[in-house]
Amino acid sequence: MSTLLIKNGRVIDPSQKIDEVLDLLIEKGVIQKIAKNIQADSLPTLDAKGLVVAPGFIDIHVHLREPGFEHKETILTGMKSAAKGGFTAVCCMPNTQPAIDEPGTVGFVLAKAREGNLIRVYPIGAATMAREGKVMTEIGQLKKAGVVAISDDGAPIADAYMMRRVMEYANMFGLKVIDHCEDKALSQEGVMNEGYASTSCGLKGIPSISEEVMVARDILISQYTGAPLHLAHVSTAGSVELIRWAKKSGISVTAETAPHYFVISDEEITPYRTEFKMNPPLGTRKDVEAIREGLKDGAIDVIATDHAPHQEVEKEVEFDVAPFGILGLETSVGLGLHHLVHAGVLTLSQWIEKMSVKPAQILNLPGGKLSVGSIGDVTILDLEKEWKVGEELFESKSKNSPFYGRELKGKAVATVVAGRVVMRDGKIEEP
């Protein structure tokens, strides 16, 4: 925990409807004062003139791969990637080897995060043992060990009775269930969205109803049990409509999407571009527009990354056999500013809310606001900075991004965690 005075920045905190040029004083890792012209000559100072000072960004859907897949990413390289991208905290999914399905593995992740000492890492615990959908984990023990949510992400809970029980038990411990919505009986061995593009590519498709059927099922289980539900990486127009209905009906449902679902469509895929392969798959232009509308009207609460690193050798194979997933931590801010804020889809305040305020509220995490007594986590943005993806090396251990060469406007230029600058101008500042 450190002391830092951030001066002359445009402070935006949607939770308090603040948008004005102010100074922000962090002492011992906690915000102590927000005002104009704070005088503290002897303190370390960061001049944010012309920049935006926002509550630290929180990514609630990240794959850090460790333990078990350290050749793709480690907790340390994932933290560096997050810090460079402007994130002060991430929530890591349990599809590791072994899965995060018992307290010892939770402790391992937290110990590795403390050792790295860069950003905050919050583990998400598995819903079922080994994420096999058969035996429920000891959710209470996982909560005690430090998990912030429950999910079998990547392995949808196919058994509706198991899903019901997981939601009821998680709710008893104040934890949300996050579900990867996919009916495997419908998606089968599909590798991209089913439609004109998949036919043109000669690739087996995944129908949009594969996601939508499970979204509908989960919403109805949430309605019946009264247990809250969070839907991961929403990608189709039909899912957005179902979520709108659920919210209008008073059902306790929240949802996230990822930047690739509001930026690119399946029209851009060729059979040789495996960096465009992710699950759920890229949708049609209609789906892209529906996701943007869902962000705009509040059907979709959060922008997460679904950061999913894979080694180059794993992706340099036929489209059919390449693993699903792309990087997201270091491109999310630029894609959001360029394609949502500068494009007029969301206001700057609305976008910041989906990157910080809502993630903190949904999973009951520290942060998400800039108020006296709050943790000193801050993301500083240069709205006008123009840059090209790939000009600088990724901090991630992997390189699987479909956005190489894309020119963007807007970037995180500093990341502050508990008053300590961990990233400045694209460079990680080691502890």
C-alpha positions in Angstrom: 0.0 0.0 0.0 1.4 3.4 -1.0 0.8 7.1 -0.9 0.1 9.0 -4.2 -1.4 12.3 -5.2 -3.1 12.3 -8.6 -3.5 15.9 -9.8 -5.5 17.7 -12.5 -7.3 14.7 -13.9 -10.9 14.5 -15.1 -12.3 12.3 -12.4 -15.2 10.2 -13.6 -17.1 8.0 -11.1 -20.5 6.9 -12.4 -21.5 5.5 -9.0 -21.4 9.0 -7.6 -22.2 10.9 -10.8 -18.8 12.7 -10.6 -17.3 14.2 -13.8 -15.0 17.1 -13.1 -11.4 18.1 -12.9 -10.2 17.2 -9.4 -7.2 16.0 -7.4 -7.2 12.6 -5.7 -5.1 11.8 -2.6 -4.4 8.1 -1.7 -2.6 7.4 1.6 -1.7 3.9 2.9 -3.6 2.4 -0.1 -6.9 4.2 0.7 -8.5 7.3 -0.9 -8.3 10.1 1.7 -9.4 13.1 -0.2 -11.0 14.2 -3.5 -11.0 18.0 -4.1 -9.6 20.7 -6.2 -6.0 21.9 -5.7 -4.9 19.5 -2.9 -1.6 20.8 -1.6 0.9 18.1 -0.6 4.3 19.1 -1.9 6.3 16.3 -0.3 4.1 13.4 -1.7 4.7 11.3 -4.8 2.6 13.0 -7.5 1.1 11.8 -10.8 0.0 14.6 -13.1 -3.1 13.5 -15.0 -3.8 16.8 -16.8 -5.7 16.0 -20.0 -6.4 12.5 -18.8 -9.4 10.6 -17.3 -9.1 9.2 -13.8 -11.5 6.3 -13.3 -12.2 3.7 -10.6 -9.9 0.8 -11.2 -11.1 -1.5 -14.0 -12.1 -5.0 -12.9 -12.3 -8.0 -15.3 -14.6 -10.7 -13.9 -13.8 -13.3 -16.6 -10.1 -14.2 -17.1 -8.2 -17.4 -17.6 -4.9 -17.3 -15.9 -4.2 -21.0 -16.8 -2.1 -21.7 -13.7 -2.0 -24.4 -12.2 -1.6 -26.9 -15.0 -1.2 -24.8 -18.2 1.8 -22.6 -17.4 3.0 -22.9 -21.1 -0.1 -20.7 -22.0 0.0 -18.2 -19.1 1.0 -17.9 -15.5 -0.6 -16.0 -12.8 2.3 -13.5 -12.9 2.2 -13.0 -16.7 -1.6 -12.7 -16.5 -1.2 -10.0 -13.8 1.3 -8.1 -16.0 -1.0 -8.4 -19.0 -3.9 -7.0 -16.9 -1.9 -4.2 -15.5 -0.7 -3.1 -18.9 -4.3 -3.2 -20.1 -5.5 -0.9 -17.3 -7.0 -3.5 -15.0 -6.5 -3.3 -11.3 -8.3 -6.6 -10.5 -9.2 -9.8 -12.3 -11.4 -12.8 -11.4 -9.8 -16.0 -12.7 -11.9 -18.9 -13.9 -11.5 -22.4 -12.5 -10.7 -24.4 -15.7 -7.2 -25.1 -14.6 -5.5 -28.5 -14.0 -6.4 -29.4 -11.3 -9.6 -27.3 -11.3 -10.2 -24.7 -8.6 -12.5 -27.1 -6.9 -11.1 -27.4 -3.3 -9.6 -24.9 -0.8 -6.0 -26.0 -1.4 -6.1 -24.8 -5.1 -7.7 -21.6 -4.1 -4.9 -21.0 -1.6 -2.3 -21.8 -4.3 -3.8 -19.1 -6.7 -4.0 -16.5 -3.9 -0.4 -17.3 -2.8 0.9 -16.9 -6.4 -1.0 -13.6 -6.7 0.6 -12.3 -3.5 4.0 -13.4 -4.7 3.5 -11.5 -8.0 2.4 -8.4 -6.0 0.9 -6.4 -8.9 -2.9 -6.4 -9.1 -5.7 -8.0 -7.2 -6.6 -11.6 -8.2 -9.9 -13.1 -7.1 -10.4 -16.8 -7.7 -13.7 -18.2 -9.0 -14.5 -21.7 -7.6 -15.7 -24.6 -9.6 -19.4 -25.6 -9.3 -18.7 -29.3 -9.6 -15.7 -31.5 -8.9 -13.2 -31.4 -11.8 -15.9 -29.4 -13.6 -17.6 -32.7 -14.7 -21.1 -31.7 -13.7 -21.6 -34.7 -11.5 -20.7 -33.9 -7.9 -21.2 -30.5 -6.3 -18.1 -28.9 -4.8 -18.0 -27.9 -1.1 -19.2 -24.4 -1.9 -19.0 -23.2 1.7 -15.4 -24.3 2.0 -14.5 -22.6 -1.2 -16.1 -19.4 0.0 -14.1 -19.6 3.2 -10.9 -20.2 1.2 -11.5 -17.0 -0.8 -13.5 -17.5 -4.0 -15.8 -14.7 -5.1 -18.2 -16.7 -7.4 -19.0 -20.2 -8.6 -18.7 -21.5 -12.2 -17.8 -24.5 -14.3 -16.9 -22.0 -17.1 -16.1 -23.7 -20.4 -18.0 -26.8 -19.2 -21.7 -25.9 -19.0 -23.7 -27.6 -16.3 -25.9 -29.7 -18.6 -28.0 -31.3 -15.8 -30.7 -28.8 -14.9 -31.2 -30.4 -11.5 -27.5 -29.9 -10.7 -27.7 -26.3 -11.9 -30.6 -25.7 -9.6 -28.8 -27.2 -6.6 -25.6 -25.2 -7.3 -27.5 -22.0 -7.5 -29.4 -22.7 -4.3 -26.3 -23.6 -2.4 -24.2 -20.8 -3.8 -26.9 -18.3 -2.8 -26.8 -19.6 0.8 -23.2 -18.4 0.9 -23.8 -15.1 -0.9 -22.0 -16.2 -4.1 -23.3 -15.8 -7.6 -23.2 -18.6 -10.1 -21.7 -17.7 -13.5 -22.7 -20.0 -16.3 -21.2 -20.7 -19.7 -24.4 -21.1 -21.7 -24.0 -23.8 -24.3 -26.2 -26.9 -25.0 -23.5 -29.3 -26.2 -26.2 -31.5 -27.7 -26.9 -28.6 -30.1 -23.4 -27.3 -30.7 -21.9 -30.9 -31.2 -18.5 -30.5 -32.8 -19.2 -27.1 -34.3 -16.3 -24.6 -34.5 -17.9 -21.3 -35.6 -21.4 -19.7 -35.9 -23.8 -21.7 -38.0 -24.9 -19.7 -41.0 -23.8 -18.4 -44.4 -20.2 -17.8 -43.2 -19.7 -21.3 -41.9 -21.1 -22.7 -45.1 -18.7 -20.5 -47.1 -15.8 -21.7 -45.0 -16.8 -25.3 -45.2 -16.7 -25.5 -41.4 -19.2 -27.1 -39.0 -21.4 -24.5 -37.3 -22.7 -23.9 -33.8 -26.3 -22.7 -33.9 -27.2 -19.6 -31.9 -29.9 -21.5 -30.1 -27.1 -23.6 -28.5 -26.5 -20.5 -26.3 -30.0 -19.2 -26.2 -31.6 -22.5 -25.0 -29.3 -22.5 -21.9 -29.8 -18.8 -21.3 -33.6 -19.4 -21.2 -33.2 -22.4 -18.9 -30.9 -20.6 -16.5 -33.2 -17.6 -16.3 -36.2 -19.8 -15.5 -34.2 -21.7 -12.8 -33.2 -18.3 -11.3 -36.8 -17.2 -11.4 -38.0 -20.4 -9.7 -35.3 -20.5 -7.0 -34.9 -16.8 -6.4 -31.1 -17.3 -6.6 -29.2 -14.7 -8.6 -27.5 -15.6 -11.8 -24.7 -14.1 -13.9 -24.5 -15.0 -17.6 -21.0 -15.2 -19.1 -19.9 -13.9 -22.5 -23.3 -13.2 -24.1 -23.0 -13.3 -27.9 -26.3 -13.5 -29.7 -29.3 -11.3 -30.4 -31.7 -13.9 -29.0 -29.8 -14.0 -25.7 -30.0 -10.3 -25.3 -33.8 -10.4 -25.8 -34.1 -13.2 -23.2 -32.1 -11.1 -20.7 -34.3 -8.0 -21.4 -37.3 -10.1 -20.6 -35.8 -11.5 -17.5 -34.9 -8.0 -16.2 -38.3 -6.6 -17.0 -39.8 -9.6 -15.1 -37.8 -8.8 -12.0 -35.6 -11.9 -12.2 -32.2 -11.5 -10.6 -30.1 -11.8 -13.7 -26.9 -10.0 -14.8 -24.9 -10.5 -17.9 -21.5 -9.7 -19.5 -20.2 -9.6 -23.0 -16.7 -9.3 -24.4 -15.2 -6.8 -26.9 -14.9 -9.3 -29.7 -18.7 -9.7 -29.7 -19.3 -6.0 -30.3 -16.5 -5.4 -32.7 -16.2 -8.3 -35.2 -18.5 -10.8 -36.9 -18.3 -14.2 -38.4 -18.0 -12.5 -41.8 -14.3 -11.9 -41.1 -13.4 -15.5 -40.5 -11.6 -17.6 -43.1 -10.7 -21.3 -42.6 -7.0 -20.3 -42.0 -7.6 -17.6 -39.3 -7.7 -19.6 -36.0 -7.2 -16.5 -34.0 -10.9 -15.8 -34.7 -12.0 -19.1 -33.1 -13.6 -18.6 -29.7 -16.5 -20.1 -27.7 -19.2 -18.8 -28.0 -18.3 -18.1 -31.6 -18.5 -14.8 -33.3 -22.0 -14.0 -34.5 -23.5 -12.3 -37.4 -23.6 -8.5 -38.0 -27.1 -8.6 -36.6 -25.7 -10.2 -33.4 -23.0 -7.5 -33.1 -25.6 -4.8 -33.4 -27.8 -6.5 -30.8 -24.9 -6.7 -28.4 -24.2 -3.0 -28.8 -27.9 -2.2 -28.2 -27.8 -4.5 -25.1 -24.9 -2.5 -23.7 -26.6 0.7 -24.5 -30.0 -0.1 -22.9 -28.5 -1.9 -19.9 -29.5 -5.5 -20.7 -25.8 -6.3 -20.6 -24.2 -5.0 -17.4 -20.5 -5.7 -17.8 -17.7 -5.8 -20.3 -15.3 -8.7 -19.5 -12.5 -10.0 -21.7 -12.7 -13.8 -21.5 -8.9 -13.6 -21.8 -8.0 -17.1 -23.0 -4.3 -17.5 -23.8 -3.0 -20.3 -26.1 0.5 -20.9 -27.4 1.2 -20.1 -31.1 1.9 -23.8 -31.8 -1.6 -24.7 -30.5 -3.3 -22.2 -32.8 -1.1 -22.9 -35.9 -3.2 -25.9 -36.9 -6.4 -26.5 -38.9 -9.4 -24.5 -37.7 -11.3 -27.6 -36.7 -8.7 -28.7 -34.2 -7.4 -25.4 -32.9 -8.5 -24.5 -29.3 -11.2 -22.0 -28.6 -10.1 -18.6 -27.2 -8.3 -15.3 -27.7 -6.4 -12.8 -25.6 -8.3 -9.8 -24.3 -6.7 -8.0 -21.4 -4.4 -5.7 -23.4 -6.9 -4.7 -26.1 -10.2 -4.4 -24.1 -9.8 -0.7 -23.2 -8.8 0.4 -26.7 -11.6 -1.6 -28.3 -14.2 -0.2 -25.9 -13.1 3.4 -26.3 -12.8 3.2 -30.0 -15.8 1.2 -30.9 -18.2 2.2 -28.1 -17.3 5.6 -26.7 -15.8 7.4 -29.7 -18.4 5.7 -31.9 -21.2 7.1 -29.8 -22.7 3.8 -28.7 -22.0 4.5 -25.0 -21.1 7.6 -23.1 -17.7 7.6 -21.4 -19.5 7.3 -18.0 -21.6 4.4 -19.2 -18.6 2.5 -20.5 -16.6 3.1 -17.2 -19.6 1.8 -15.3 -19.5 -1.5 -17.2 -15.7 -1.8 -16.7 -15.6 -1.0 -13.0 -18.7 -0.1 -11.1 -20.9 -3.0 -12.2 -18.2 -5.7 -11.9 -17.6 -4.7 -8.3 -21.3 -4.5 -7.5 -22.2 -7.9 -9.1 -19.5 -9.9 -7.3 -19.3 -7.7 -4.1 -15.7 -6.8 -4.7 -13.7 -3.9 -3.3 -13.4 -0.9 -5.6 -15.7 0.3 -8.3 -15.8 3.8 -6.9 -13.6 6.8 -6.0 -14.8 7.9 -2.6 -13.1 8.7 0.6 -12.4 5.4 2.4 -12.4 3.3 -0.8 -9.4 1.4 -1.9 -6.9 3.4 -4.0 -7.4 1.5 -7.2 -7.4 3.8 -10.3 -7.2 3.5 -14.0 -6.0 6.5 -15.9 -7.0 6.9 -19.6 -5.8 8.9 -22.5 -8.9 9.2 -24.7 -7.0 10.6 -27.7 -4.0 8.3 -27.8 -3.8 6.6 -31.1 -2.0 3.2 -31.3 -1.8 0.0 -33.3 -2.3 -3.4 -31.7 1.0 -5.3 -31.9 3.3 -2.3 -32.0 4.3 -3.2 -28.5 4.9 -6.8 -27.3 2.1 -8.3 -25.2 2.9 -8.9 -21.6 0.9 -12.1 -21.9 2.8 -15.3 -22.4 0.6 -16.0 -25.5 -0.1 -14.0 -28.6 -3.5 -15.3 -29.9 -5.3 -12.1 -30.8 -7.4 -11.4 -33.9 -6.8 -7.6 -33.5 -3.1 -7.4 -34.6 -2.6 -4.4 -36.8 -5.9 -2.8 -35.8 -5.6 1.0 -35.2 -7.4 2.2 -32.1 -8.0 5.5 -30.4 -7.9 5.5 -26.6 -5.7 3.6 -24.1 -5.0 3.1 -20.5 -1.7 5.0 -19.7 -1.4 4.2 -15.9 -2.7 1.6 -13.6 -2.7 2.3 -9.8 -3.3 -0.4 -7.2 -3.7 0.6 -3.6 -1.9 3.9 -4.4 1.0 2.2 -6.1 1.6 2.8 -9.8 2.0 -0.7 -11.3 1.9 0.4 -15.0 2.9 3.7 -16.5 2.9 4.5 -20.3 2.8 0.8 -21.2 5.6 -0.3 -18.9 5.2 -2.5 -15.9 6.7 -1.0 -12.7 7.9 -3.9 -10.6 7.4 -3.8 -6.8 
